[in-house]
Amino acid sequence: MKRLIACLLATLPYIGAVAHVWDELAILARRNGDGTFTLEKDSYLAVSTYTNAVFFDYNNDGNLDLLIMGQGGDWNVSSDIKIVALYRNLGEENGYRFEKVAAPGFLPYKDEGFFNPVSVGDYNHDGYTDVVVMSYHNGRRIDLYLNDRGSGTFIRQEQQGVEAATNGSVMFGDLNNDGWLDIEFTGYSDKTSTALKTYINKRDGAFVDETPSNIRGAFQGQSTLADINGDGTLDIISTGNGDGWVCLSSLYYNTVDKDGKCIYRYVSEKESNILGVSRANPLVADFNGDGLMDMVINGEPSDGSGFRNRIYYQTREGKFVMDKSYPVVPVNQDGGINMGDVNGDGNMDLIVGGYVGTYEKAPASYYTAPLRVYENNPPKVGLSGNTFPEPPSKVTAVMEGDELVISWLPGSDKETSEVALRYNIYVRNETTGELYTMIPVDIETLYEIASALQIHVEQLLYCPPRHANLPDSKNSPAFFAGCSQFYAYVYDGRNKQLIRCVFDVLSETDTSSYKIMMYMNFKDFENYKLCENTYWGYIEHFDALTNIQLTNQDSPVEKASAQILASYLDTDTKWGLFNGFSSRPMMPIATKMLFSKTKLPEDEALLQGLKVSREDIRLLKLYNMFTVL
């Protein structure tokens, strides 16, 4: 994160002789390196109230940028002003200053920003961080913004069937463990005041409502996604006002069935021991270092005791026990809390912003500091504290067809179970040193990554579903019409064995030309991608000839081609000539290759047909320039 630690966007009180006066502002808190912070009242940051701020690297330059959403409505800012401002972090060479991005494309919103109406994440796997916003703009809305490749522009995506809401929170999170970010929100919708909805990412830009019938949300509160019970799936803690203004803190434990559907078990406040709260801000982390997820919840409790930050420690039985020493100062509704390892000791610390107590009872001393940092030190209270996990081992990256598969042996952690561990995956550009959490789809970087992996760039590209079947048209000869995959067989006379091949048709490049992958010499068809050699190339159709050109992915010196005559005639199989250059040993090769639309019985008849016969030699003498004695 470099030196930039926190941003407080809140109402800062001024101590007057007669009454408290609040000035709207935006403050950056920069760490000094000695455990202290310097607060910078930066005039270039938008002044607002009811504000939410999110740090994220929108342009993949390694620096955290800033998105501010807020509105007016207090002493100095008119309530008619709505603010959604994006600021670019100019980096170390410019002192990590922020520069406002002109026209980022967001609608002028307003909402209760002390909840959580903004979330960021790469929902479409293009390597750039996108934004989802809950807001009010000519009505309630949930808007999805696609990051335009780090240009500073975000493109609003039309979403059909997504219920709109305000007065709550929205979050990205992988609910069904399929590797794609889904959307969850809670708030006051057009249909109910206690909406809690889950929308599953269908991987094509659309999200589908798959909300179970047994979950209910709240308004004037916030829901948070976290693996609370450590089973490897994201659960939901939902706070706020339910029906009849009842204060809620509802837990929903999530499991994913064999079909990828989320199943939620409701845990009431009575079962969990978590006090219901409204206008709430819940945080989930292992605060005491025992491997169990705990909670810190800021909000107005149902017992009438006012706004307070409450800490709950989870027990081995799944209950939560409140720390009644109240070690963190309470703040009222205009403030908020956040967390992070401020001092780098492996324990999660707390950042608290806002004024303390109620308007009537708060002493003047409570208005002296807009930002408070609480260092978490479990050993001071007899706990061992959190230890740093051991990283995963034997990390490998291999190509399986047109997919890059990264695998590893699990890491370990003294406090956290293996199934609940999460990993951040980075790809580094060896030329520039830049790090990416996802591979951005700019052609230069793709070629650099392909070169580093010693593969063809095509293998890093997503092939759209259009390649599933070759079009049945005049551009595709009858033998190949409708085929997305076909088979081939050759006989290796050196080793006296059958060699199997599978051809995958990837996508059309031009009229009558298609990109292909050939997998050669494998044990069984079920695992054909686990093969001895992989070739990338093209298949091209002419009037009386189909021509295949291939390059070995592991040894580019190996070039191969295959020619198939009369492919316009539809038969079950076709004979062709397979020729090229082999590196083991280094010599030219040529042999018969049998092409088939289906897998063939591997019997003696097939073996004999693949061998070069006396009749083949006779025809070779008759038609070929190659001299046969």
TORLO-382488 format. One record per residue (C-alpha): x, y, z; residue in one letter. Coordinates in steps of 0.05 Angstrom, whole numbers, padded with zeros to 5 digits, always signed. Layout:
N
XYZA
...
***
This chain:
629
+00000+00000+00000M
+00062+00044+00003K
+00054+00102+00052R
-00019+00119+00040L
-00059+00089+00097I
-00128+00118+00106A
-00178+00168+00082C
-00229+00199+00129L
-00288+00232+00096L
-00334+00256+00150A
-00361+00314+00189T
-00304+00345+00229L
-00328+00382+00291P
-00302+00450+00312Y
-00300+00467+00387I
-00335+00531+00399G
-00350+00568+00463A
-00425+00561+00457V
-00443+00506+00409A
-00412+00451+00367H
-00404+00468+00293V
-00387+00416+00241W
-00347+00431+00178D
-00351+00385+00119E
-00284+00363+00091L
-00241+00306+00066A
-00178+00285+00102I
-00121+00240+00082L
-00084+00207+00139A
-00012+00192+00120R
+00032+00147+00162R
+00096+00180+00186N
+00136+00116+00198G
+00140+00124+00273D
+00070+00100+00291G
+00039+00169+00282T
-00002+00199+00227F
-00007+00267+00194T
-00076+00291+00175L
-00078+00330+00111E
-00138+00373+00096K
-00131+00371+00020D
-00171+00423-00017S
-00170+00381-00081Y
-00214+00328-00049L
-00289+00339-00055A
-00321+00366+00008V
-00382+00327+00028S
-00424+00294+00082T
-00456+00225+00085Y
-00394+00201+00049T
-00362+00135+00029N
-00290+00128+00003A
-00258+00068-00031V
-00184+00058-00048F
-00170+00015-00109F
-00120+00014-00167D
-00165+00030-00226Y
-00108+00037-00278N
-00061-00020-00256N
-00002+00026-00243D
+00012-00002-00174G
-00015+00059-00136N
-00081+00061-00098L
-00130+00111-00128D
-00190+00140-00092L
-00265+00140-00106L
-00308+00187-00064I
-00385+00184-00062M
-00424+00234-00020G
-00472+00291-00017Q
-00485+00358+00015G
-00537+00373+00068G
-00501+00405+00127D
-00471+00473+00144W
-00428+00488+00084N
-00451+00443+00027V
-00520+00446-00004S
-00562+00383-00001S
-00572+00390-00076D
-00499+00373-00089I
-00484+00300-00103K
-00412+00278-00109I
-00381+00218-00143V
-00308+00236-00155A
-00249+00194-00178L
-00178+00214-00160Y
-00115+00185-00191R
-00056+00171-00145N
+00004+00204-00179L
+00054+00157-00146G
+00119+00163-00107E
+00152+00212-00155E
+00095+00262-00140N
+00090+00249-00065G
+00029+00205-00074Y
-00014+00266-00089R
-00084+00256-00118F
-00108+00287-00183E
-00182+00290-00199K
-00201+00250-00261V
-00244+00289-00309A
-00312+00258-00328A
-00303+00187-00302P
-00374+00171-00324G
-00410+00161-00258F
-00480+00189-00249L
-00488+00242-00194P
-00514+00199-00137Y
-00535+00208-00066K
-00546+00157-00012D
-00529+00145+00061E
-00454+00139+00051G
-00439+00119+00123F
-00466+00051+00103F
-00431+00018+00045N
-00462+00037-00022P
-00399+00026-00064V
-00359-00038-00078S
-00302-00052-00127V
-00278-00115-00161G
-00261-00146-00229D
-00328-00178-00245Y
-00312-00195-00318N
-00241-00221-00312H
-00209-00170-00358D
-00156-00150-00307G
-00186-00082-00289Y
-00226-00065-00227T
-00299-00048-00237D
-00349-00012-00192V
-00420-00027-00168V
-00460+00029-00135V
-00524+00031-00094M
-00555+00099-00100S
-00613+00146-00110Y
-00615+00181-00178H
-00684+00194-00205N
-00705+00134-00164G
-00670+00077-00128R
-00616+00041-00169R
-00561-00011-00169I
-00512+00008-00223D
-00454-00032-00250L
-00395+00005-00281Y
-00345-00028-00327L
-00274-00002-00322N
-00253+00020-00392D
-00184-00012-00389R
-00156+00037-00338G
-00170+00099-00382S
-00205+00136-00325G
-00274+00123-00355T
-00326+00076-00327F
-00382+00052-00372I
-00450+00041-00340R
-00478-00027-00357Q
-00552-00038-00366E
-00576-00093-00319Q
-00643-00127-00330Q
-00680-00156-00271G
-00636-00126-00216V
-00680-00098-00160E
-00661-00027-00141A
-00649-00005-00069A
-00620+00050-00025T
-00608+00060+00049N
-00563-00001+00055G
-00501-00032+00025S
-00477-00069-00037V
-00417-00116-00044M
-00380-00157-00095F
-00363-00227-00072G
-00356-00298-00100D
-00417-00329-00066L
-00417-00396-00104N
-00342-00408-00107N
-00339-00410-00183D
-00283-00358-00187G
-00329-00301-00211W
-00353-00242-00170L
-00427-00241-00153D
-00468-00183-00123I
-00503-00181-00056E
-00541-00122-00027F
-00586-00104+00030T
-00630-00042+00038G
-00696-00008+00024Y
-00719-00031-00045S
-00777-00013-00089D
-00811-00078-00067K
-00795-00083+00007T
-00761-00044+00062S
-00721-00106+00082T
-00690-00129+00018A
-00630-00177+00017L
-00614-00200-00053K
-00560-00244-00084T
-00545-00240-00158Y
-00500-00293-00190I
-00451-00275-00244N
-00466-00313-00308K
-00398-00297-00337R
-00427-00260-00397D
-00437-00192-00365G
-00505-00210-00336A
-00526-00224-00264F
-00585-00269-00246V
-00627-00265-00183D
-00616-00330-00144E
-00638-00304-00076T
-00662-00360-00030P
-00731-00350+00000S
-00706-00356+00072N
-00662-00294+00076I
-00687-00224+00094R
-00649-00160+00099G
-00657-00093+00132A
-00653-00018+00118F
-00610+00035+00151Q
-00555-00016+00159G
-00501-00056+00124Q
-00488-00128+00105S
-00418-00157+00100T
-00393-00218+00063L
-00341-00260+00100A
-00325-00333+00114D
-00349-00328+00186I
-00350-00403+00202N
-00286-00421+00164G
-00317-00472+00116D
-00290-00438+00053G
-00353-00402+00030T
-00375-00330+00040L
-00428-00320+00093D
-00471-00258+00106I
-00479-00215+00168I
-00537-00167+00158S
-00552-00109+00205T
-00603-00053+00206G
-00677-00041+00217N
-00725-00097+00200G
-00800-00097+00198D
-00830-00053+00252G
-00762-00018+00260W
-00735-00077+00299V
-00659-00075+00303C
-00627-00136+00271L
-00560-00172+00267S
-00576-00233+00226S
-00525-00287+00206L
-00533-00329+00144Y
-00484-00387+00138Y
-00472-00405+00065N
-00456-00473+00035T
-00452-00490-00039V
-00484-00555-00064D
-00458-00600-00119K
-00497-00560-00171D
-00464-00495-00151G
-00526-00468-00114K
-00519-00428-00050C
-00557-00454+00010I
-00563-00408+00070Y
-00577-00426+00143R
-00607-00370+00184Y
-00577-00356+00253V
-00618-00310+00296S
-00591-00258+00345E
-00612-00304+00402K
-00571-00361+00375E
-00509-00320+00357S
-00511-00273+00418N
-00500-00213+00373I
-00541-00153+00393L
-00587-00124+00339G
-00565-00055+00314V
-00588-00003+00263S
-00547+00047+00224R
-00493-00005+00231A
-00424-00018+00204N
-00400-00091+00217P
-00328-00114+00208L
-00307-00187+00206V
-00236-00211+00221A
-00196-00254+00269D
-00181-00199+00319F
-00154-00242+00376N
-00112-00290+00334G
-00146-00355+00352D
-00164-00375+00281G
-00238-00357+00288L
-00273-00298+00256M
-00294-00244+00305D
-00335-00181+00294M
-00333-00107+00310V
-00400-00073+00299I
-00413+00001+00302N
-00486+00019+00307G
-00546+00039+00348E
-00564-00021+00392P
-00634-00044+00408S
-00622-00036+00483D
-00625+00040+00478G
-00554+00051+00502S
-00535+00095+00443G
-00484+00087+00389F
-00426+00042+00408R
-00370+00001+00379N
-00379-00070+00404R
-00328-00126+00397I
-00352-00198+00392Y
-00304-00257+00398Y
-00326-00323+00367Q
-00322-00386+00409T
-00308-00457+00385R
-00382-00471+00390E
-00399-00416+00340G
-00427-00368+00392K
-00403-00296+00399F
-00382-00265+00466V
-00383-00190+00475M
-00323-00154+00503D
-00358-00114+00557K
-00297-00073+00573S
-00314-00031+00511Y
-00241-00018+00493P
-00259+00023+00431V
-00290+00092+00439V
-00362+00097+00414P
-00380+00142+00355V
-00447+00167+00332N
-00481+00156+00265Q
-00441+00208+00227D
-00378+00168+00237G
-00354+00099+00218G
-00302+00045+00229I
-00253+00007+00186N
-00196-00042+00197M
-00126-00058+00173G
-00058-00081+00198D
-00032-00011+00211V
+00034-00031+00245N
+00049-00094+00205G
+00049-00142+00264D
-00001-00191+00234G
-00059-00168+00277N
-00119-00130+00251M
-00123-00059+00279D
-00183-00011+00280L
-00192+00058+00251I
-00251+00098+00280V
-00276+00164+00252G
-00332+00211+00274G
-00357+00246+00336Y
-00372+00211+00401V
-00436+00201+00440G
-00500+00240+00430T
-00511+00313+00414Y
-00534+00328+00484E
-00486+00287+00527K
-00420+00287+00491A
-00367+00327+00528P
-00323+00376+00490A
-00263+00330+00495S
-00298+00280+00450Y
-00295+00329+00392Y
-00220+00338+00390T
-00199+00284+00342A
-00233+00263+00277P
-00193+00199+00269L
-00172+00148+00321R
-00128+00087+00310V
-00131+00028+00358Y
-00072-00019+00357E
-00092-00091+00368N
-00043-00128+00413N
-00071-00195+00436P
-00009-00215+00477P
-00023-00157+00524K
-00086-00193+00546V
-00056-00262+00549G
-00068-00285+00477L
-00016-00310+00430S
-00035-00264+00373G
-00039-00280+00300N
+00021-00312+00265T
+00039-00301+00193F
+00018-00360+00149P
+00065-00403+00110E
+00058-00390+00036P
+00036-00444-00014P
+00091-00487-00044S
+00106-00519-00111K
+00070-00465-00150V
+00065-00485-00224T
+00036-00454-00286A
+00023-00500-00345V
-00017-00495-00409M
-00075-00544-00417E
-00099-00532-00487G
-00119-00459-00491D
-00121-00449-00415E
-00066-00429-00367L
-00074-00470-00304V
-00039-00446-00240I
-00035-00497-00184S
-00002-00502-00116W
+00002-00541-00052L
-00039-00507+00002P
-00006-00460+00051G
-00013-00468+00125S
-00034-00424+00182D
-00030-00437+00256K
-00098-00406+00270E
-00138-00415+00206T
-00161-00480+00175S
-00135-00497+00106E
-00203-00493+00072V
-00213-00422+00095A
-00147-00395+00069L
-00150-00346+00012R
-00095-00331-00039Y
-00077-00271-00081N
-00049-00289-00149I
-00003-00241-00185Y
+00027-00242-00255V
+00091-00203-00264R
+00115-00172-00329N
+00189-00192-00330E
+00206-00134-00376T
+00175-00077-00336T
+00169-00108-00268G
+00095-00090-00264E
+00049-00135-00223L
-00022-00153-00242Y
-00075-00189-00202T
-00107-00208-00267M
-00077-00208-00336I
-00100-00144-00372P
-00120-00155-00443V
-00073-00107-00478D
-00038-00139-00536I
+00032-00118-00516E
+00027-00148-00447T
-00004-00212-00475L
+00054-00222-00522Y
+00104-00209-00466E
+00069-00261-00421I
+00065-00311-00478A
+00139-00302-00492S
+00156-00312-00418A
+00115-00376-00417L
+00143-00398-00484Q
+00074-00408-00513I
+00033-00378-00569H
-00006-00316-00550V
-00070-00349-00575E
-00068-00395-00515Q
-00078-00336-00468L
-00140-00310-00504L
-00212-00327-00489Y
-00246-00358-00549C
-00320-00339-00551P
-00374-00393-00556P
-00381-00381-00631R
-00326-00432-00643H
-00367-00489-00615A
-00386-00513-00685N
-00358-00499-00753L
-00412-00465-00794P
-00447-00512-00841D
-00437-00470-00903S
-00400-00467-00969K
-00339-00444-00931N
-00335-00511-00894S
-00328-00574-00934P
-00376-00631-00921A
-00327-00673-00882F
-00315-00617-00830F
-00384-00585-00829A
-00409-00577-00757G
-00344-00604-00726C
-00312-00569-00667S
-00267-00629-00655Q
-00240-00686-00698F
-00190-00743-00691Y
-00128-00768-00727A
-00083-00829-00725Y
-00012-00843-00749V
+00034-00902-00742Y
+00104-00890-00714D
+00149-00940-00751G
+00208-00923-00707R
+00174-00946-00643N
+00122-00990-00677K
+00064-00959-00641Q
-00002-00923-00655L
-00003-00848-00643I
-00070-00814-00627R
-00086-00742-00642C
-00143-00695-00625V
-00156-00629-00662F
-00196-00574-00627D
-00224-00520-00673V
-00218-00453-00636L
-00246-00397-00677S
-00256-00372-00748E
-00201-00323-00771T
-00223-00311-00843D
-00266-00342-00895T
-00251-00417-00896S
-00195-00409-00844S
-00196-00430-00771Y
-00149-00431-00712K
-00136-00501-00684I
-00098-00538-00630M
-00071-00609-00641M
-00057-00654-00581Y
-00011-00712-00601M
+00006-00778-00567N
-00034-00786-00503F
-00056-00847-00462K
-00131-00838-00465D
-00182-00793-00498F
-00213-00771-00432E
-00148-00736-00415N
-00123-00719-00484Y
-00095-00652-00463K
-00044-00690-00421L
-00003-00706-00483C
+00069-00710-00506E
+00064-00654-00557N
+00018-00595-00568T
+00014-00560-00635Y
-00019-00493-00652W
-00038-00471-00721G
-00090-00463-00775Y
-00136-00505-00817I
-00154-00477-00885E
-00204-00502-00936H
-00199-00496-01012F
-00241-00525-01068D
-00209-00593-01070A
-00160-00591-01012L
-00158-00579-00937T
-00090-00556-00912N
-00066-00557-00839I
-00005-00518-00816Q
+00023-00531-00745L
+00078-00509-00698T
+00101-00549-00637N
+00090-00507-00574Q
+00149-00536-00536D
+00198-00540-00594S
+00181-00487-00647P
+00233-00517-00694V
+00183-00573-00705E
+00137-00552-00761K
+00084-00599-00789A
+00031-00598-00841S
-00024-00643-00865A
-00061-00645-00931Q
-00129-00676-00941I
-00156-00687-01011L
-00229-00683-01031A
-00254-00659-00963S
-00316-00634-00998Y
-00339-00707-01002L
-00372-00729-00937D
-00346-00796-00911T
-00332-00823-00841D
-00257-00820-00851T
-00206-00785-00895K
-00134-00802-00913W
-00082-00748-00913G
-00007-00736-00917L
+00026-00715-00851F
+00096-00685-00860N
+00145-00639-00826G
+00208-00637-00786F
+00222-00676-00722S
+00273-00655-00670S
+00278-00725-00640R
+00319-00744-00679P
+00328-00683-00723M
+00303-00705-00790M
+00246-00694-00839P
+00186-00740-00833I
+00126-00760-00876A
+00073-00811-00864T
+00000-00828-00874K
-00051-00797-00827M
-00123-00821-00820L
-00174-00767-00802F
-00240-00785-00770S
-00301-00749-00741K
-00307-00803-00687T
-00259-00845-00645K
-00241-00909-00683L
-00231-00980-00656P
-00156-00988-00645E
-00152-01057-00676D
-00105-01093-00723E
-00142-01068-00784A
-00129-00995-00763L
-00054-01010-00752L
-00046-01044-00820Q
-00082-00988-00855G
-00035-00936-00825L
+00028-00972-00849K
+00058-00953-00917V
+00041-01012-00962S
+00069-01036-01029R
+00009-01004-01063E
+00026-00938-01029D
+00097-00943-01057I
+00070-00958-01127R
+00027-00896-01124L
+00086-00857-01098L
+00127-00877-01159K
+00069-00858-01204L
+00051-00790-01177Y
+00109-00764-01136N
+00176-00732-01156M
+00209-00770-01099F
+00251-00827-01129T
+00236-00897-01102V
+00284-00952-01121L
***
